[in-house]
Amino acid sequence: MQTSIRSIIRSTLLTSVLLPLAAVGSYASASDSVKVTPLGGQPGEFCRLDRAMVFEDPNGTRILYDAGMTVAGADDPRLGNIDIVLVSHMHGDHLGSKHTSGAGAGTCAKPDLSVNALPLSNSVKIAVAKNAKMVTGSEMPAFFAAKIKEAGGDPKNSLLVRFGANKSVGGVHITTVPAVHSNGVGHEYIGGSLGESMKMAGIKAYVGPPTGYVLTFSNGLVTYLSGDTGITAEQDTVVRGHYGAELVVMNIGDTYTTGPSQAAYVINDLIKPMAVIPSHANEEATKDGKVIEGTRTAEFIAATNTPVHVPLSDKTLSFDGDGKCIAGC
């Protein structure tokens, strides 16, 4: 019988966790959970440009996913220590071509994005300031190595993990999975005569296809980060069938990605996780922390069978090894 990579990794991780804990009783506690903290534009809300999330493994490893524009640079006090920076693709709202001047600056519908992060990007600046590893797929690592060096960091901190491969960083196993989207590098990141020629020609540089991620944490939790994508066959065969994802962060914004109904189909019929966190809604989704009726977020919640946890900025959610939300729900 074929053994999935999820079974192998999970068995190894859980053995290392459960054996020491057997002497002290049950391991299903908050200290053994994965903590997920959205870093959005307004505290306690889910806003138009919210992408960034910090995942904290029970062992303390902290991962920043798609810093985008709502993290107020490397000095944002919400970041704390960051060990790993993930970037799903090169678009400015994920990589961070600019960013807010401070946590909560502006409004939910119109954040203050007055800080220009070009030509490095918010993600690169954070990675260098935190001395974090940037883990990406496709042809992105070479680009990020050059940018890290340009920013005064160590280019060896840009690490490659391609589809089907696996890289363990800080006790978290990371792989990339296919996403259906675009992934061009704009001229503003290139600069010089080449960047100007690209601008004049209306073209972008190519760094391979965009990606999603599958993370396996030390408590056994398997998490799928969709990046920006449409519906893919791999969400069934790879994300569910091979890795067995239990927690999903799913884009729902429509036009550029799956909309609410398509995203609900991915959750209900393809992946079938224990819990889902919507992302990339491209709207002012909440007011006073409550989902606004008639929004894409409300439509997604109504169409989804799995428990949906709205990513209210700065509010931490905790998940056990089976994908059940046990705190902050």
N, C-alpha and C positions, 0 to 999 in steps of 0.2 A: 504494500500500500504506500502511495506517495505521501510524504510528510511535508507540509507547507512550512515556509520560512517562519510564519507566525508561530507555529507550534514549537519549532526549534528555539527561536529567540525567547519566546515567552517561558518555555520550560527552564531555560538557563537563567533568565532573570528572576523568575519566581522562586527557583531553588535557592538562589543567593539571598533573597529577601525572607523567605518563609522559615528556613532552617534556624536562623538566629532568633526569630520571633516566636518560634514554637514554644520556647521556654517561658514566655511572658504572656501568652494568651493570643486572642484574636488580633489579626493584622489589619482588619478593615477599619482604619481610623483616619482622621484628617491628616495625621503626620505621614501616612503612606499614600496620600492622594496626589494627583497632578493638579496643580493650580493654574488656572487660565485667567489672565487679567487683560481685558481690552484697554488699549490706550487711544481713546477717541478724542474728538474735538471738544466735547462738553462733558463735565463730570455727571455721571448718572444718566446719560442719554445715549442713543444710538443715532448717529448723524450721517450726513451725506457722504463724507469722504473717509469714514471710519474703516480702516483696514487692519491696523496694527494690533497684535496680541503678543503678550509674553506668556510663555509656558514654563512652569517651574517643576522639574522632576523632584520626586521625594528625596533624591540625593543632593539637591541644591543646584543642579545644573539649570541655567536659565537661557531660554531661547526666545529671540525676538523674530517674529514672523511678519514680513512685509511692513516695514516701518512707515512707509508712505509719507503723508504730509501732516499727520496729526500728532506725531511725536515731535516735541519742541527741541530737536537737535540732541546732541550727546549729553547736554547738561540738564535735560528734562529729569527732574527728581523722581519721576515715576519709574524710570528705567532700572535704577539700582545697578547691580552687577549683571552684565550680559556676557555669556560664554559663547553663544552661537547666534549668528545672524543668517536668516533664510530670506531669499528673494525669489518669488515665483516667476517673475518676468520683468522686463525692462521699462514698463510704462511708468510715467512720473508719479501716478497716484499710488504706486506700490513701492517703487525704488526711492522716490522722494526727490523730485526735481526742485521743490521748495517745501517749506514747512511753516507751521504756525510759530508765532513769536513767543508763545508761552501756553502752557496747559490752560484750556478754557478761553483763549483769546478769540474774539469774534463771536459769532452765533452758530447754532447748530446748522442752519441753512447756509450760512456764509461765514466760514471760519477766516480768521486773519492769517493769511499765508504770505506774510511780508518778507520772510527770510528766504533768500535765494541760495540753494545748495549746489548749484552748478559750478563747475563741471563735474564735481565729485559725486554728489547725491547725499541725501540724508542717511541712507543705509551705510554707505562707505564711511562717512564721517563718524557714525556711531561705532562701527566695527573697529576703526582705528583707535578711537578714544578709549574703548573698552578692551582693546587687545583681544577681540573676539575672533573666532573662526567664521568665515563666510562660507557656507556650504551650499553650492548650487550645482545644477546639471547643465546639459547641452554644451554649448561653447562659452557659457558665461564665466566660468572660473578664470580663464585667461584675461578677459576684459577686467574683471574685478581685481585680479592680481596687479595689473598695471595701475588701476585707480588707487589701490591701497598703497602702492609704492609712491605714487604721485602725492598722496596725502601724508607721507612720512612714516607709513607703517611697514610691516613685514609682508611682502607678497606671498610668502609661504602660508600665510593664514587663509588664503583663498583655496578651498578644497573642492574637488570634483566628486560627485556621486551621480552616475548616469542611471538610466532606466534599468531596473533589475539588479543593480548593484546595491551594496549596503556599506555604510560607513558608521562606525561607532565613535561618537564624540561625547566625552563627559558622561559615559554610561547610557546615553540615548542612541538607539539605532535609527539611522536616517536613510531613506531611499527616495528617489524621485519617480514620479509616475506621469504618464502623458496627460497633457491638457490641450484642448482645442481652442486656440486664440492666436494672437499675433505677438511678435517678440522683437520688434525692430528697435535699434538704438538710435535715438534722435541726434541730429547734428550738433545740438547744444552740449552733448556729452563728449563730442569728439574735438571740436575746436579747430583752430588753424585753417590752413588752406583746404585741407580735406573736408573739414566740417562745413566750410563755406560752399565748396563744390557740391556736397550732398544736399545742402539747403537749396541751392540753385536748381539742382536736378529733381528735387522733390522725392528723394530716396532716403532710406535709412540703412544702417549697417545691420548685418544679420549675425546673431549669436546663437543660432539653433532654435529649436522649438521651445515654447514655454513649458513649465512643469507644474505639477502638484507635488505634494510630499506625503509620505507615510512615515510617521514617527512611532517607534515602540519604546515606551518609557520603562523605567526599572521596576515599576509595580505591575507590568504586563499590559498596561493600557495601550491599545493601538489606535492611532489618530490619523485621519486623512484630512489634509489641508488642500482644498480643491484648486487654489489659485484662481485665475480667471479661466473659465472653461465652459463649453457646452456639454451636452450629453455625450459620453463616450462609452464604448463597449468595455473598456478597461475598468470602468467603475463597477461593473459586475464581475468580470473574470479575474481582474487583478486586485482591486481594492477590497472587494468582498471575498471572492473565491480564494485568493492566495493569501492575502494579509489578514483578512477578517477584521476590518476596521470597526471599532465600537463607538468611537466619537468622531463626528464629521464637522468641519468648518466649511460651509457651503455658500458659494456666491449665488445671489438671488436677484441681481439688479436689472436683468433684461437688457436688450439692445446689444450690449457688449459681451454678455455672459448668459447663462441660463436665467430665465425669469422665474417667478414664484411657482408656476405650475410645473415647469420643466425640472426645477430644483426639487420639488416635492416628489416627482416621479423618480428621480435619482435616489432619493432617500427611501421612499416607500417600496420601490420595486427592484432596485439594483443593489444598493449597498446594505440596506436594512440594519442600520446601527442601533445602538442603545440610546444615543442622544445626538442632537445636532445644534450647532451654533450658526445662525445665519450671518452672512457677511456681504460687503459690497452691495448694499441695498440702494445706494445712490439716491437717498431721500432723507428728509427729516422724519425719521421713523417713530420717534417717541416724543412725548411731552411730559415733563415731571416723572420720567421713568416709566410711563405707561405707553403701550403701543397705540398709535393713532389709527382709528378706524379708516378703512379704505386705502391704506398704504400697501405696498408690495410685501412688507414684513407681515402685516395682518393677513394678507392673502396666503402667504407661505405657511404661516402657523395653522390657518384653518384647513389647508390642504394636506398637511403632514401628519402621519400617524405616530411618528416618533416624538418623544418629548423635545420641545424646542426651547432653548435657553437664549434669550435676547442678550446680545453683548453690550451691556450698559457700561460706558467708559468708567474705568477705575474700580469697578466692582468685580471682585474675584470669585470665580466659580471653582469648585473642587470636585474632581472625578476619581472614583475608585478604579481598580484594575479592570473592571468589567464595563466601564463606561457609564456608570450610574452617578448622577450628580448628588453629592452628599453634603455640600455646604455652599451657601451663596445662591442657591437655586431660586 
